[in-house]
Amino acid sequence: MISFNSEKQIFKLDTPNTSYVFGVEDKGKYLIHYYYGKRISGDDVRYLAVPDEGALPSANKRDKLSFLDCAPYEYPTKGVGDFRTPALSVKNEKGNEATELFYDSHKIIKGKTVTGKLPGTFGETADVLEVTLKDPVLNLSVILRYGVFNDVDAITRSVIVKNEGDKPLTLTRVLSLSLDTDDKDYELITLYGSWARERTIDRKPLRHGHQGVSSMRGITSHQEHPFMALVTPDATQKTGEVYGFNFVYSGNFDASVYLNQFNFSRVTLGINPEGFEWKLEPGAEFESPEGVMVFSDEGLGRMTRTFHDLYRNHLIRSPYKNRKRPILINNWEATYFDFNTEKLLAIAKQASESGIEMLVMDDGWFGNRFDDNRALGDWKVNEEKLPGGLKYLVDEVNKLGLKFGIWMEPEMVSPDSDLYRAHPDWAIQIEGREAGLARNQYVLDLTRSEVLEHTWQSIKAVMDSANIEYVKWDMNRPLADIGSKALDKEHLGEFYHRYVLAVYELQNRLVTQYPALLLENCSSGGARFDPGMLYYSPQIWCSDDTDAVERLSIQEGTAIVYPLSSMGAHVSDCPNHVLGRTVSFETRGHIALAGTFGYELDITKIPEEDKNMIPKQVEMYHKYNDLVREGDYFRLASVRENGIYDSWMVVKKDKKECLVTFVGVINRPNYKPFKIRLEGLLPDKLYKDEDTGREYYGDILMNAGITINRFHGDARSTLIHLKCE
Ligand code: DGJ
């Protein structure tokens, strides 16, 4: 709910359990932030930011700068005296970089839709507040856009900047949100990683000055993630105050906290200003991507569940969002590049007999693609591998009762490809400098309309050639050597953002022209796991590391923000191809069950006893997927923290059913059984353990807990399914 107190000039944004308050200060001038936290009655909190009227100098008084450098701005600007991190910075045609914004007007809109070319949250249960600020010197207008959800404790923020003057302006920084918090001691949680080690949780105390995470790789990246949480030091899964921030964007980002001289921290989130400049011609406007803010006073677990609900109900738009996904088998780890129609059909036949529902043909089906050194861009089927073409293969797979999915990496071109030979200038490069290869490939300059159109036609030709029901959209290198024939010196700073917009344009065309398609994004594993991508694809490949034990931490870090239904997770063969570790087939299945669930192995070659387990795992998936996909997720224990065991549970929204997964990662001799306390249940209801028939009251399960016998061996797991009437 959004309210405006016209007498006091205060805006109040309420979600079911949180309030966000700011107002117009000093006679219609600055927009000042007052409060963000647990829901409060009324809006009378101006005194928090402005303790004494006399202490607030007006803009033209002598000590303007000391005021500007400590006031909690709603949207701070650069160059006029606030020396903390600005959210907006604009250069005029003379090169001066100073902006000062004053309140002009506002409007409240019912319902939230996605406007423009960027992904975003939507919903009829949300309202939008647009506050217009103006810089009269620059003739600049800035609209602060707030999406306020009435069914989930989330507020989104974005900004539209308009040049209302007659001279061009240059935007050098347009962040999506800024939040000045109070002077509590906070700790900072971020997610860092590497290839095969994505989204590792990192927690540290805030230090004075700047800190945070950012990407300059043109994509979200393995290394950094556009998520950040400020938490009170006592914050656990269940307790403490938590402010979570996530960015609905798939390119360079910056998420920072600046702890100032008075121990107040400023959080900022947006497109990375490094490598960004945008020329704004008279009459033109620029829209920032959306930042999401979530507050919880019940620890990290509550924040996580809020993000899950927001993304499941108000971001993912695929028709699959509320549907079971077909259990797929992907041939990447089964064959790598060494496959043909015969091999794929043998896999499909066995898969179909085991209850698997879709065959996904991964990299290597096109052009001269016998290894990863060539042929990207040549999206014509390799008839040597697939005689009769795609149509024949797909029809045969369909006859076996399986759907068919395909891998593509549309943004890329190999130097050894017909496409590159025909258009060497289509690769991103700087004239006169040899562009760097990564995985022996270049990135196509999608900011050029002819390259984008060609890429779209290539995708479309593949899609139209057979009954393709799933696409895995891969992206296997970062962007470097930034140069473009489409952008002159004045516009080159727009490159990274224009590139992301072009990817969104292609994905938008794909999912609108093929509305029944199941799209899965991927980037060398999980380097493009972000909310921007979730808008187009309901699932994203989590990591190339399919080792079940490693997946515990990767999936824990991913699930801190993203719903289990979005985490691409497969049972793969052992010894694991990345780590060489062997984990039981059963445990591999239990861990993949916490994601989309599928297989990534040669079903014609795996041990007989593993193969025989697949129909049971398929049954398990069908039994539990509705619960896993739609329920509330609780993290009960983390092997990352305790070094020995891992556990999570999913509770049905009506709280009458839950599934607990417990993994004993390292066995130790001569200890009592494990004990874990469950969460999220109805205290006075009697829950029955489906396996043992034993009954427990919800409050017993949550306070006394349940015991789990020690396993014989490492990385063993169990599922506990409990229900009440
Ligand atoms: C990287 C992906 O993460 C893998 O799953 C696989 O599709 C390869 N690319 C194919 O090149």
Boltz pocket constraint, residues with backbone or C-beta under 6 A from the ligand:
constraints:
  - pocket:
      binder: B
      contacts: [[A, 332], [A, 362], [A, 363], [A, 372], [A, 407], [A, 474], [A, 476], [A, 522], [A, 523], [A, 524], [A, 525], [A, 526], [A, 541], [A, 543], [A, 544]]
      max_distance: 6.0
